[in-house]
Amino acid sequence: MSRPLLSVVVPFHDVEKYIEPCLDSIAAQDVDGMEVICVADGARDGSVEAVRARAAVDPRFHLVEQPRRGPGPAKQTGVDRSSGRYLAFVNGDDIVPPGAFALMVASLEETGSDLACGNVLRLAGDRLVGSRPHRRVFRVSAPRTHIRRHPALLRDRILGNKIFRRDFWDRHGLTFPARWYEDRPVTVMAHVLAGAVDVLSEVVYHWRDHAVADPAAALRRMEPARLRDRLTAILDTAAFLDTHAPALKPSLDVESMRVDLRVVAEAVPDLAEADREAVLDLARRYLRGVAADVWREVPALTRLELRLLQNGMIEEIGRVLDVRRSTGEPVRVRPRGVLRRRWIADYPLRDDRRLPRDCHDVTEELTLDAEADRITWRRERLEAVIRVRVPGVAPADLCGGRLRLFLRQDPPAAQGPPVEGDHGSCVGEWRLTESGPTVVTADLTDVLAHGDGMREGVWRLHAELAARGLRLAATVHAPADPLGAWGPLRVGDGLWLIPAAGAGRRLKLRVRRAKAAVTACVFTPAGIAVSGWIRGSTVGEAAVLARGGEERLLSFPARLWRGTDGGVRFEAVVPVHAVGFPGGAGWRLSLQRGDDPPVPLALDITSHLSGTVGHRRFVVTRSAHCHVVLRERIEG
């Protein structure tokens, strides 16, 4: 028998509910020469029979049964039984998306790398959501890279999103420890020992987050044995990096302190005394190996929790956890010092001499919060009202500082002179007093002015604050409420400013000049008569097109002529009562001139219009992008 191309190891224990979808996803992979080693780790439910039934009809699947020994030994059993050129792992309750194995194998065949890894989504109940540890790591593909050049791979600590060359695996003697969190040291070792690694931005694995549907699963991570295994895993990983890649050790320490040791700090107050001492001993061993400068890389509240953990101050940890769980106002932050000013949070034990002073120092964590309150166009002026604050800091503590707002085009302007300065154009500057300002009004008109209108493009507002040693900056964000009440704002003939919220609710101000617009609507017995203008000089055959929500397209003849000012005008009648417009549906209008592509029609009228045609009532309104939308108004 020829050697399989790919061996897939599937450890499972009591996952009857999920095993069939898992096996289906593996069976559907388009890889020729695949063997699937399914290891039942003391399973007591129907999952064993499901695998046995699959193996009876699909010779690629093989069932191995063993007493309950844990996920590490189960994976090791699968490796020992496998024989493929490449090696993959899939937990029995997870899913492999279509084409994932073929993608990773093809990458390895092309590049010669030792392992390939890809992006991951999280199965939260019946929804697929992003996996936070993997989102940034796999944002961009990078063939033949390495963890030393791509240190974010330290966050990639699961096996399911990887395929390994088997000769690489065997050459370095990679094996699984007999405990929980078995993947972590193995994946970091593999990343470091590999000659090259293929990083793929495509999603290749869906891992199931049981804590979403089963609260008991979240509690199991707090069990003493799981905590000890977790700490042992990061201790082993740290020891390996100290020997083989010491430059990566600080990054591991930061990640472990932010995630693993915080879980330990949360669990320790509820442990029995004997279990607590064993866990504390392991935690102290790890923290003793963390360099002093690395402590500064984690947030002050985490530093405080971990110093209390290190000192065995268990009662006090509870007080700090209460602060972390609080959903009220931000903790008060106060300035301290003159020559070297620092900002200190009012966390518990602020002046306790048993703790280093930096446990409460949040100077590098302070942020500027700038939110748009409203955008208005009045008396030919465009104004933005912005609320600003530094969460936790009283305005009086910022007295004498300076706040500045800048308007910057994004992407860079393609018309007119460039905006001035690295930050864009300043649209306002304010001195901070004891009472603020917390709300400022900036006039954006002059910066946006261009000829007899405004510069087209997308603009963003940025805020900068300098006060008492602080220098903070932020992009102004939109409020949580919808922006529909703000606009679009008509700022000239056929010219619109459209407020919108981008990624992270960052406020975007889009200035758009229409290519064609409706300037008049009249409700007549024959239908809705629309008229307006279109840019360009060509007259001839034309049509008004109406596109419905179900991609239905209707066409009506339009007349074009040249106006007295030399511009092109149009008019058309939309016979809404005669062509079967579905009640309640929205229809977007566009104008097509000859064989040219259709041009969306903007509604260049101050207010929305409504009227009756026959016995039916219609409304002419505009979309969020200023386009004409025609709807029937149904009473009731």
C-alpha angles and dihedrals in degrees: 000000000000119000114265117247094222134022116200117198115204115186114188141174124183097333097136091142094056108026098088095055088046093053091044091054091051094045090053094057111117097228120127113219102026128158122192118205109197112194116198104208100202091309113182103181134070094286092093092055090048091055092043090053091049092050090052092060102029115049091200090072123078128183123216119182126199138160117272107285103145136262096290096058090040091057091045090053089053092050091049091052096046128092108178127128088238130039130212135173129211125179112230093244098047133085133232111212118229115283095009097122093044090050094052095042091049090050092052092046090053100043104029091226120156096236140008125209134182146187124295136214125201123235103221103181104303095338131090113221135168120281106231098209091053103038097085096031093061100033092115130026116245118181119203096008128138139219090249089061094034104037092169085080086082085081090057097089105149128088103213096081094056143079119198132199104246094220089055090050093050096041091060095039095235111188137167123248118233096249144071121286086040094151097063104071092038095053094046091047090050093049092051098042095045118103089216138353130208112222112198124194092205118101109254103165142038112203120195118237102206093183089075096060099023118046089190089066090061090051093051091068087063094058113117094241092050091048092051091048091048092052092044090053094055091042091054091046092049091049091051093050092047088061104034107025112011092168088067096051096087091054090051090049093053092049093046093048093048095048119012102034092044089058088051092050090052093050102041099077090061098048125105112255097255093048091044094056092051092050093044091052091056093044092051091049090056096044092049087064095053114103118236094244091053091061088065090059094069126069118273093245090055090047089053093049093048094046088053089048090050091049093045091240094152100162091053092051088065091058091052092048088055089058092050092050093048115111097190131095119330116271112269114261123201134189119247130187133019111226092034105025117200131179116232126198122221093239117150117283093023095159098031107134092208088073132065112256093239091069088088100033109116098164094122092043099057114114137193114236113203119175129177112238095187144332117220139182111206132153091357091304127116112213133183122201110206130188115208134185143151103231111243095011120106116228089238090064090058095048113142094024127124130240121196131182124206132192115212131180117234115226101021116276117275095192133049127005118328120265112263125255132004093283098044126251121332112239098179147356128202136183115228118235131187090274098042139228092252092158123043133176118219125193109221097177102097095047092050095042115117122167108311093339141022136293111268120230141068119307132191131197119227127192128206126190127190117183137143096342095322124118111183132168135184142168110246110250132208121250120262090248118086116274095222093105090060099060158216086274118212104223099168144343105318089347122120139180112210118194113208140165117240131187112329089013090286109168116246123191110200117195109200130180113206120233090207133009144186110233100172137031124186124185108221136168088257094054138272112331111209127187137172144115141293127202119247134052105259120112126184138088116006142161138200111230125205117199119194131208092261092054090261111155126204126183131204128182117256131195121225126197139160115257127220090263091056094254124125117254130191140192134186141164119232105204095210094167094054107042103058104254103187111244114257095009119127118233122196117211127218135170123231120196112200110304094337118119114270116269117215112243116233120210102239095183125109097233138023118264134220134182147145129267111186105321095330128093121219136188126209110204140148134253125233086271093052095254120145113261122189119202137171113234111224115195120217 
